[in-house]
């Protein structure tokens, strides 16, 4: 089995244990701040990805089609 798939194969007990360790390590005051930072990072990544996709689509519009070259 691939190592990346093993990470996502967590049961309820393992998830609870991870959340408990995070709560003990960071404390209840820092968790909302971490979640906001994570959300901002994900939003920035999505914006960058859509920007790249938009650039590629605009670049493809500028390329002449095969039929246009034959005329």
N, C-alpha and C positions, 0 to 999 in steps of 0.2 A: 504494500500500500504506500502511496506517496506521502511524504512527510507533511505537505501542506494540508492534505485531507485529514490527517490525524489531529490537527489542531482544532478543526471544526467539529470533531466527533466528541463533544462534551455532553455529559449527562447533567441532570438537575443538581446532583450533589457536588459535582466539580464546579459548576457555575456558582453555586452558593458559597463554596469555599473560596473561590477567587474573589467574589464580591466582599466577603468577610475580611480577607487579607487586605484588599484595597481600602476598605473602611478603616481598618486598624492602622494601616501605613500612612494614609493621607489625612484621616480625620473627617468628620462630617462637614467641617467648614470649607475644606478645599475641594470636595467632590463636585459641587455645582460649578465652581470656577474651572475645573478640569473639563467638565462636560461642555461648557461654553467654548472653551479653547478648541476642543475637538470638533465641535460643530462649525466653528469659524474655519478651521482647517479644511474640513470636508467641503464646505461651501466654496472656498477659494479654489480647491482642486477641481470641483465641478465647473466653475466659471472658466478656469484655464482650459479644461478639456473641451468645453463648448466653443471657446475662442479658437482653439486649434482646428476643430472640426469646421467652423465657419470659414477660417482662412483656406482650408483645403477645398471646400465647396466653391468659394469665390475664385480660387486658382483654376479649378476645373472649368469654370464658365469661360475663362479667358483662352483656354486651349481650343484651337480650331478643330472642328469635327472632321472625320475622314471624308465625308461627302463634300464638305466645303473645299477641301484641298483638290478634289478631282475636277471641280468645275473650272 
